[in-house]
Amino acid sequence: MLKKFAFPVGLWYNKNYCAVLAVTFYMSLSAGSGKDIITLDKAFRKGILQGIPIALGYLSVSFGFGIMAVRAGLSVSAAVAISITNVTSAGQAAGVGVIAAGGSYLEMALTQLTINFRYALMGFSLSQKLDKTFRLPQRMAAAFGITDEIFAVASAQSGTICPAYMYGLILIAFLGWTLGTLLGAAAGQILPKFIIDAMGIVLYGMFLAIIVPVSRKKKSVLAVVALAAACSILFRYVFTAVSSGFAIILCAVLASIFGAIVFPIPEEERT
């Protein structure tokens, strides 16, 4: 069963290699001297400050993930290891679901590819804002830390951005995500069951908070969400032979195809 391999699975479906982050951070800060170091320090502190709101949000959301992981039978260390090596709320939640259901490695790989492919698109977009000091190791470190929120903040910066800024932005958010997971997983082992059950919906609440406001404004989003929910219900109660991992993949792909065909983006909005 995959429960026995929670740590290697967490390492296996990560977006990049977290060890690169510390190494490339040192490389960047040691590359210059004098005014260069002062400039890098300011950029790093700017990233830290702009990442604090993200870290606070991650603290509460990852707390819910920690509880979810413990409820699925994972240990505290396994839950924290998954958060350290992934930093992706939807991917981690789906991954824990596959582990809890005893799914295969193929299910895990396809599920993560489907859910996390958006990070590749974000990476392509963000690469246009990176300055010339970004070499391959620095780009790998930045790629590891890309999330929806970090992408939004980094993309909103005027001009190009340097490695030190990205490291500051990623580091504080990463610490918030990891600490929240640790606290949630630890709490999941000591709090009463009724409290754990109640707090286990935090992660789902975050997803609802994301889709509900947009769905109220755009009928296209509402239709896609409704179709995905309907597909999920069918797989849960009708097509029960389909595993949870493949059900997630099929729901996401079918809803996305439906949205692309029925609600194409107007040509004027693409430019």
N, C-alpha and C positions, 0 to 999 in steps of 0.2 A: 504494500500500500504506500501511497505517496506521503502519508503522514510521517513515515520513518525517514523521509528524505527532504524534509522541509528546508533545511539549510542549503543543501546543494541545489534544490529547485530554486530557492531565492537567488542564489548566485547565478543560476543558469538563465533565468529570464530577465536579468537586469538590462538596463538600457546601454550601459557602458561600464568601464572599469573604474571603481571609486578610488583606487589607490593612485590613479593618475592625478587626481585633484590636488593632493598634498604635494606631490613631486613638482608639478608644473607651477603651483603657487610659489614654491621656493625658487624655482628657476626664474620666474618673472620678477620677483622682488630682488633677486641677487644680480639681475642683468645690468643694472645701472647704479649710479652713485650720485651723491649730492642732490641737485635739484630733481633728478630723475626719481630718486627714492622718495622725495617729498611729494612729487606728483603722484606716484604710485600709491603712497599712503593715503592721500586725499581721495583718490579714486576708490580705494578699498573701503575707506570709511563711508564714502557716499553709498556704495553698494550695500554695506551693512545697514545704514540708516533706512534706505529705501526698501530693504528686505524685512525689516522688523514687522510691519503689518502682515506680510505674507507668513512669517514665522508664527505669529500669534494665531492666525487662522489655521495654519497647519497643526498647531498644538492641539486644538480641539478636535479637528477632523481625524488626525492620526490616533488620538485617544480612543475614538470609536473603532478604528481599525485594530488597535491592540486588543480591545475587548472581543471583537469579531474573531481574531486569530485564536485567542485562548478558548473561546466557545467552540471553535472548530477542532480543538484537540491539540493545538500547537503549544510548545513551551514558550516562556517569556523570551528566552534567548533566540529561538527560531523566529518569533514575530519581529524582534528588533533587527535581526540579521536580514530579514526580507526588506524592511524599511530602509536599512543602510544601503543595500545594494540595488534598490529599485527607485524609490521616490516617485511613485505614481499611484495615486489613490484608486482609480478605477481598475488599473491593472492588478494591483495587489489584492483588492477585494475579490475580483474575478479569480485570481490565482488561488486564493485561500478556498474559494468555493470548489475549485477543481480538486484541490488537495483533500478537502473534507469529503468529497464524493468519491474519492479513490480513482480519479480520472487518470488517463494515460499521459505520458510525456508529449505525445503528439497533440492531444487536446490542449495541454498547457502552452505549447509553442504556438499553435494556431490562434488560441485565445489572446495571448499577449501580442502577437503580430497584428491581429485585427484591432485590438483596443489601443495599442501604443503606436500604430503607424503614423498617427497625427504628429508625433514628435519629429519624425523625419521631415515632414512638411514645414514644421516650425523651424527646424534646423536650417533648411534651405533658405527660408526667409531671413532668419537672424544672421546668417553668414554674410549677408550684404552690408551689415552694420559693423562688422568686426574690423578693427584697424590692422595695420600691417604687422604689428608685433605678435599677432596670433599665428603661431606655427601649429603643426599637426598635434603635438601633445596638448597645447593649450585649447585647441578646438575640441579635442576629445574630452577634456575636463569640462568645458562649457556644455558640450552635448550631454554629458552625464547629468548635469543639473537642470536641464531644460524641463520646465513644467508649464502648464497653461498660464499661471500667474507670473512666473519669472519671465516667460516670453513676452507677456503683455507689458511688464514694467521696462524690460530691456529695449523693446521695440519702440517705446514711447520716448526714449532718450533722443535729444537732438544731436546730430552728428554721429561720428563713429564712437565705439566703446572699446575700452582696453581690457586686457585679461584681469587686471587687479580689480576693476569694478565688477566684472562678472563673478570673480571669486568671492567678493564680499557679499554680493546679492545671493549667490548660491549657498554660501556657508551658513549664514544665519537662518535661511529657510530650511536647509538640511538639518540643522541642529533642532529646530522647532519640530520638524516632522519626526525625527528619531526620538526625541525626548517624549513627545506625546504618545508615541507607540509604546515606549517603555512604561510610562505611567499607566496607560490603558491596560496593557497586558498584566502588569503587576496588580492593578485594581481588580482585574477580572478573576484573580485567584483568591481574593480576600473579601470582596463585597458579596452581600446576599444575592441569590439567584434572581430575585424579582427586580433588583436594581440593575443587575447586569443585562437582563433582558430588555429593560427600558432604555438603557444607554447604548445598547447594540444598534439602535436605529440612527445614531448620529451620522454615520457615513451616508446612509440613504437619504437623510435629511439634507445633506449637502448637495447631493445630486438633484433633489427636488428643488432646492433653492436656485440651482443653476438653470433648470429647464422651465420652471413655471413662469417666471417673468417674461422670458423670451417667447414662450408658447402663447401667452396672452396678447403679445404684440403681433406675432406672425402666425397665420393659419397654417403655413407650410410646415413650420416646426411642430405645431400641435398635431398635425396629421401624421407626421413621421413618428413622433413620440407615441401617439395612440396605436399606430400599427405595430411598433416594436413591443408595446405592452401587450397587445392582443396576441402577437406571436409567442411571447413569453408565457402567457396563460395557456395557450394551446399546447406548448411543449411541456408545461407543468402538469396538466390534467388530462390531456388527450394522447399526445405522442410521448408517452412516458418512457418508451424504449430509448429515446435519444438522451444522451448524457447531458448534464448541466453545462459542461464546457462547450460542446458542439451546439447546444441550444443558444448560448450567448453569441457564438459566431454567426449562426444562421439568422438570428433576430437582427443583429447589427447590419449584416450584409443586405438582407432583404429590405429593411427599412431604409437603408442608404440608397439602394438602387431605386426604390419607389420614389424617394424624395428627388433624386437626380432626374428621373424621367418625367414625373408629374409636375414638379416645381423647379424647372431649370432657372439658373440665375440669368436675369436679363443681360443682354450684351453691354448696355451702358453701365451696368454695375461692375463689370469685369475689368474695366479700364480705369 
